[in-house]
Amino acid sequence: MKHPVMSTETKPFFSEPSNPQQIGWEMASEVASRLLIWMADGRTLNERGLRTSVALYCIRPDLVEGVTLEQIGTLAGCSRQAVHKLANSFRQTTGMQP
């Protein structure tokens, strides 16, 4: 087709979302998906558990009952540097600041 037909519908440039609740669910789904993908990126079940613990520490430290990143690393058999690097990766991936 040499000359594609363009749509003749006019939509206002600044328009309200047709369904704000749906937009909210889509945004929440995107956030949850990114979080789950980051946690599941571990190769083993232990690595996924470590990633989940680090995510909880970064998002809601009260849910890990005040355990530090160093303690999480010790329990997982990782160095302090490895756990801090993982926390930095989480923060960069999600855009969360400490």
C-alpha positions, 0 to 999 in steps of 0.5 A: 500500500503506497499511501496508508490511510490515516485515522480521521478521528480527533482526540483531545490532546489533554484528556482524562483517562477513561477509567482511572481505576483501570489505569491505577490497576495497570500501574500497580501491576507494572510495579508488582511485575518488576518486583517479582521479576527482580526477585525471580532473577535468582538462579536457585531457590536460595538466591531467590530467597535472598533477593526476596529478603533484600527486597523486603529490607529495602521496601519494609524493613519492619517485615524482616524484624530489624535484621540488617543486610549484613545479617541477611548475608550471613544467613544466606552465606554471602559476603556483606559486599554481595548483599549490599551490591544486591540491595543497590541493584534492587534500588536501581531497578525499582528507582527506590532511594534508601 
